[in-house]
Amino acid sequence: MIAAAIAAVVAIRASAPSDLNEVDQPLQAAYVADVLANGHYFLQWDHQGRVATKPPLYNWMASAFILLRGRPSEFALKLPSILAALGTLIVTFLLARRWLEPWAALAAPLLLASGHHFFKMAYLARTDMLLCFWVVFSIYAYERSRDGEGKALKWNVLFWVSQVLAVLTKGPAGPVLVHVYVLARLAVERDLRGYLRLGPGWGIPLLACVSLAWVLSALYQGGDPFIERVLKGEIVFRLKGTGPRSRELQPFYAFLPWFMARFLPWSLLAVGAVLRRGDFSPLRPQSRLMPAALWLGSMLVVFSIIPSKRPDWLMPVYPAGAILAAGLFRQMVCTGEKASGPVVRCSRVLFMILPWLLAGCGLLSLYLLAVHPHIPLIAASASRILSRTSPWVVAAAGALLLLSGGASWIGMRKYRPNMALAGFLTALMALSLIYYNAMTTPAATRDGDELKQFMERAGEMIPPGEEILFGPTRTPAQFFLLRNQQPAGKESVIQHVSRGEPFCLIMRLHELKEMTGAGGVNLDILLVSHYLEYDHARLALARWRGEAHAGGGTHGERKSPLRPLFQRGGTTFRAFFDPPFHKGGSGGI
């Protein structure tokens, strides 16, 4: 079931237009490219020459997957996040099995996988999901070490090793979160001395030594930029909410509405579970769900104290919310517990209304798909969304919403937990199918797909072994050409020209035109992309063939008609091939 859940997540996300241009993923792609192309293993630089802000574990893992595959690919770049998501679901199930009944324990990772924020981050090339896995696994290792059973040392070792790997993923955030949970639980039990059973005498030195070794190696390679961008920018400024992090200032309560909105509808059940009173309250020290409630609350408190806030920090909180939600969901749909308190009754009312809303979304999708071209008032907006994906995708998602809405209502009405759970999960997957294929920015712009097409064509046109210079760009362009890469500026281009050897150059078209102006460099522009970047710049591939500068003219003085690069299935992609030319002469391929 867990494998099927993560397979569904990956299938839906992979079927949608590429989002590799979004959410800081170009930075992660640039770090991986720096490892593979330039051999910078301990400290990486991005595509604009800035030092990496995160430790290198994610980059090492992605580089290994790319080497195994034999060529760069978006899936291999995101595979560490996918595997971390799978691992998080498995460990969530193992933890839930300790605190819940078997049916609810299996439901917990399924609820987690269907949450919008988890669904999104599981297929992003970022460190957040990998950090989430190390935090959740550390909590599981701690819980197992409490059991004793003669295997405490093994789980203590795993606890500290996972802390080390968390540091190598995203710095000190992981160990801080885990220790907050551990100390909070020991404080509730009035057993702070129990922390000594984890072996901090050797664990903390191990953690400190590995952390210090990476910091010193990165400081040796990065110097002042590492101090300013990482030690100050990522730690000092973030904790104080000053400098570049001042734009991330949020009120202290910001994480609660973020959690509620990004984990709907299960966040309603998670909060309901915490608010329960009497024998079912997870806040009672004797409650089996007390650790999950403490996990949720302690991490939210820590996040709220820090002035600088980002929603993605919530990733390690969602597993606790899923466990709490699964416990209340089971009681809500089991016949024997119809009258188990106001929280359960209110939750039942909400989740009896939700299937009607889901079925209504399905009917609306099918209705708009069938008749929207004939209704002038909604034709424009509906066409703009529905035209971004195949009608079959919209039809399938609409039908699934309609059927799953009915199934979930019947399951709630007849107290059939399997049917109710399957209906809600299917509906959420159908909503995600529509959202990622038709309603996101990548679905509207198709920038990620067009960038991959442009770079695939550029790779075919660049002679093997020829050096490639990359200008500053906000896209992960250089990730797709992992050979002979160097940063490009006007001075470096002139320096390469002076060597007399041919080279290729990929940079923004308007910057390239400046280089080919009067007194500039004589370059053949071979390939021009569509507008790929946030600032509406276009990328261009140019080549210097070792010829002397002939002078006179710019790219704009010779108009060469653009024609589509290629077509597939009747769709013309907006990447273009521009016949090369020389200033003062004609060109050809």
Residue pairs with C-beta under 8 A, 6 or more apart in sequence:
1 106
1 110
2 86
2 89
2 90
2 93
2 109
2 110
2 113
3 86
5 89
5 109
5 110
5 113
5 114
5 425
6 82
6 85
6 86
6 89
6 113
6 122
8 113
8 429
9 85
9 113
9 119
9 122
9 123
10 82
10 122
10 123
12 119
12 429
12 432
12 433
12 436
13 119
13 122
13 123
13 436
14 75
14 123
15 393
15 433
15 436
15 437
16 436
16 437
16 440
16 442
16 443
17 437
17 440
17 442
17 443
17 446
17 448
17 449
18 74
18 442
18 447
18 448
18 449
18 451
18 452
19 25
19 124
19 440
19 441
19 442
19 448
20 26
20 29
20 74
20 77
20 125
20 448
20 451
20 452
20 476
21 442
21 447
21 448
21 451
21 474
21 475
21 476
21 532
21 533
22 441
22 442
22 448
23 124
23 126
24 126
25 124
25 125
25 126
25 476
26 46
26 47
26 474
26 475
26 476
27 46
27 47
27 52
27 53
28 58
28 59
28 62
28 77
28 125
28 126
28 127
29 77
29 125
29 476
29 479
30 44
30 45
30 46
30 47
30 476
30 478
30 479
31 44
31 45
31 46
31 52
31 54
31 56
31 58
31 59
32 44
32 59
32 62
32 63
32 66
32 77
32 479
33 47
33 72
33 476
33 478
33 479
33 482
33 485
34 40
34 44
34 45
34 46
34 52
34 59
35 41
35 44
35 56
35 59
35 60
35 63
36 63
36 66
36 67
36 72
36 482
37 478
37 482
37 483
37 484
37 485
38 485
40 221
41 56
41 60
42 56
42 214
42 217
42 218
42 221
43 51
43 52
43 56
43 217
43 218
43 221
43 222
43 226
44 51
44 52
44 56
44 59
45 51
45 52
46 52
47 470
47 472
47 473
47 475
47 476
47 477
47 478
48 472
48 473
49 472
49 487
50 225
50 229
51 222
51 225
51 226
51 229
51 230
52 59
52 230
53 229
53 230
53 233
53 234
54 127
54 169
54 170
54 171
54 234
55 167
55 168
55 169
55 170
55 171
55 214
56 168
56 214
57 127
57 130
57 165
57 168
57 169
58 80
58 126
58 127
58 130
58 169
61 79
61 80
61 130
62 76
62 77
62 78
62 79
62 80
62 125
65 76
65 77
65 79
65 80
66 72
66 73
66 76
66 77
66 482
68 76
69 76
72 479
72 480
72 481
72 482
74 125
74 448
74 452
77 125
77 479
78 123
78 124
78 125
80 129
80 130
81 121
81 122
81 123
81 124
81 125
81 126
81 129
81 130
82 122
82 123
84 129
84 130
84 132
84 133
85 113
85 118
85 121
85 122
85 129
85 133
87 133
87 137
88 112
88 129
88 132
88 133
88 136
88 319
89 109
89 112
89 113
90 109
91 133
91 136
91 137
91 140
91 319
92 108
92 109
92 112
92 136
92 319
92 322
92 323
93 105
93 106
93 108
93 109
94 140
95 136
95 139
95 140
95 143
95 292
95 319
95 323
96 104
96 105
96 106
96 108
96 109
96 322
96 323
96 326
97 105
98 143
99 105
99 288
99 289
99 291
99 292
99 323
99 327
100 108
100 288
100 289
100 323
100 326
100 327
100 330
101 330
103 330
103 417
104 326
104 327
104 329
104 330
105 326
107 326
107 329
107 330
107 421
108 319
108 322
108 323
108 325
108 326
109 322
110 421
110 425
111 266
111 322
111 325
111 326
111 329
111 425
112 118
112 318
112 319
112 322
113 119
113 122
114 266
114 424
114 425
114 428
114 429
115 262
115 263
115 264
115 266
115 318
115 322
116 262
116 263
116 264
116 432
117 262
117 263
117 311
117 314
117 315
117 318
118 263
118 315
118 318
119 432
121 128
121 129
121 132
121 312
121 315
122 129
126 312
127 169
127 170
128 170
128 312
128 313
128 315
129 315
130 169
130 170
131 166
131 169
131 170
131 173
131 174
131 315
131 316
132 315
132 316
132 318
132 319
134 162
134 163
134 165
134 166
134 169
134 174
135 166
135 174
135 177
135 178
135 316
136 316
136 319
137 158
137 162
138 159
138 162
138 163
138 166
138 174
138 178
139 178
139 181
139 295
141 155
141 156
141 158
141 159
141 162
142 155
142 159
142 178
142 181
142 182
142 198
143 291
144 151
144 155
145 152
145 155
145 156
145 159
145 197
145 198
152 197
153 199
156 197
156 198
156 199
156 203
159 198
159 203
160 198
160 199
160 202
160 203
160 206
160 207
163 174
163 175
163 178
163 203
163 207
164 206
164 207
164 210
164 211
166 173
166 174
166 175
166 178
167 174
167 175
167 207
167 210
167 211
167 214
168 210
168 214
171 234
171 235
172 211
172 235
173 313
175 207
176 302
177 299
177 302
177 316
180 298
180 299
180 302
181 294
181 295
181 298
181 299
182 195
182 198
183 192
183 195
184 294
184 298
185 291
185 294
186 192
186 194
186 195
188 285
188 290
188 294
189 285
215 231
218 226
218 230
219 226
219 227
222 230
232 243
233 243
233 244
233 245
237 243
237 244
237 245
237 308
238 245
238 248
238 306
238 308
239 306
239 307
239 308
240 307
240 308
241 248
241 249
241 306
241 307
241 308
245 308
248 308
248 309
248 310
249 307
249 308
249 309
250 307
250 308
250 309
252 304
252 305
253 304
254 304
254 309
255 300
255 303
255 304
255 309
255 311
255 313
255 314
256 300
258 311
258 314
259 267
259 300
259 314
259 317
259 321
260 267
260 268
260 271
261 267
262 311
262 314
263 270
263 318
263 321
265 350
265 351
265 354
265 424
266 321
266 322
266 325
266 329
267 321
267 325
268 347
268 350
269 324
269 325
269 328
269 329
269 332
269 347
270 296
270 320
270 321
270 322
270 324
270 325
270 328
272 328
272 343
272 344
272 346
272 347
273 282
273 289
273 293
273 324
273 325
273 327
273 328
273 343
274 282
274 283
274 293
274 296
274 297
274 324
275 343
276 282
276 328
276 341
276 343
277 341
278 341
280 287
280 331
280 340
280 341
281 287
282 289
282 290
282 292
282 293
282 324
282 327
283 290
283 293
284 290
287 293
289 323
289 324
289 327
292 320
292 323
292 324
293 320
293 324
295 317
295 319
295 320
296 317
296 320
296 321
296 324
299 316
299 317
299 320
300 317
303 309
303 313
303 314
303 317
328 343
328 344
328 347
329 417
329 421
330 417
331 337
331 340
331 344
332 344
332 347
332 348
332 351
332 412
333 411
333 412
333 415
333 416
333 417
333 420
333 421
334 415
334 417
335 415
337 344
338 415
339 345
348 412
351 408
351 412
351 420
351 424
352 409
352 412
352 413
354 408
354 424
355 405
355 406
355 408
355 409
355 412
355 423
355 424
355 427
356 405
356 409
357 405
358 401
358 404
358 405
358 408
358 424
358 427
358 431
359 401
359 402
359 405
359 406
359 409
360 405
361 398
361 401
361 405
361 431
362 397
362 398
362 399
362 400
362 401
362 402
362 403
362 404
362 405
362 430
363 398
363 402
364 398
365 394
365 395
365 397
365 398
365 401
365 434
366 395
366 398
366 399
366 402
368 378
368 382
368 386
369 386
369 391
369 394
369 395
369 398
372 378
372 379
372 382
372 383
372 386
373 379
373 383
375 382
385 438
385 439
386 394
386 438
388 437
388 438
388 439
388 443
388 444
389 434
389 437
389 438
389 443
390 437
393 433
393 434
393 437
393 438
394 434
394 438
396 430
396 433
397 430
397 431
397 433
397 434
398 430
400 426
400 427
400 429
400 430
400 433
401 427
401 430
401 431
403 426
404 422
404 423
404 424
404 426
404 427
404 430
405 423
405 427
406 423
407 419
407 420
407 422
407 423
407 426
408 419
408 420
408 422
408 423
408 424
408 427
409 423
410 416
410 419
410 420
410 423
411 417
411 418
411 419
411 420
411 421
411 422
411 423
412 420
436 443
437 443
442 448
446 574
447 475
447 532
447 533
449 573
450 529
450 530
450 532
450 573
450 574
450 575
451 475
451 476
451 477
451 480
451 529
451 532
451 539
452 480
453 565
453 573
453 575
454 477
454 527
454 529
454 532
454 539
454 565
454 575
455 477
455 480
455 481
456 480
457 527
457 565
457 575
457 577
458 481
458 506
458 526
458 527
458 541
459 480
459 481
461 526
461 527
461 541
462 468
462 481
462 504
462 541
462 543
463 502
465 483
465 484
466 484
466 502
466 503
466 504
467 484
467 486
467 496
467 501
467 503
467 504
468 478
468 481
468 483
468 484
468 485
468 486
468 503
468 504
468 505
468 506
469 485
469 486
469 487
469 488
469 492
469 493
469 496
469 503
469 504
469 505
469 506
469 507
470 477
470 478
470 485
470 486
470 487
470 488
470 505
470 506
470 507
471 487
471 488
471 489
471 505
471 506
471 507
471 508
471 511
471 512
472 507
472 508
473 506
473 507
473 508
473 533
473 537
473 539
474 533
474 534
474 535
474 537
475 532
475 533
475 539
477 506
477 539
478 485
478 506
481 506
486 492
488 505
488 506
488 507
490 514
490 515
493 505
493 515
493 521
493 544
494 521
496 503
496 544
497 521
497 544
500 546
501 546
502 543
502 544
502 545
502 546
503 543
503 544
504 541
504 542
504 543
504 544
505 512
505 523
505 541
505 542
505 543
505 544
506 539
506 540
506 541
506 542
507 539
507 540
507 542
508 533
508 537
508 538
508 539
508 540
509 528
509 537
509 538
509 539
509 540
510 537
510 538
512 523
512 525
512 540
512 542
512 555
513 554
513 555
513 556
514 520
515 521
515 523
516 522
516 523
516 525
516 542
516 554
516 555
516 583
517 554
518 551
518 552
518 554
519 551
520 549
521 544
521 549
522 544
522 547
522 548
522 549
522 550
522 582
522 583
523 542
523 543
523 544
524 542
524 543
524 544
524 545
524 580
524 581
524 582
524 587
525 540
525 541
525 542
525 555
525 578
525 580
525 581
526 541
526 542
526 543
526 577
526 578
526 580
527 540
527 541
527 565
527 575
527 576
527 577
527 578
528 538
528 539
528 540
528 541
528 562
528 576
528 577
528 578
529 538
529 539
529 540
529 575
529 576
530 538
530 573
530 574
530 575
530 576
531 537
531 538
532 538
532 539
533 539
540 578
543 580
547 582
550 582
550 583
550 584
550 585
551 583
551 584
552 583
552 584
553 583
553 584
554 583
557 583
558 581
558 583
560 578
560 579
560 581
562 576
562 577
562 578
563 576
563 577
564 572
564 573
564 576
564 577
565 573
565 575
565 576
565 577
566 573
567 573
579 587
579 588
579 589
580 587
580 588
580 589
581 587
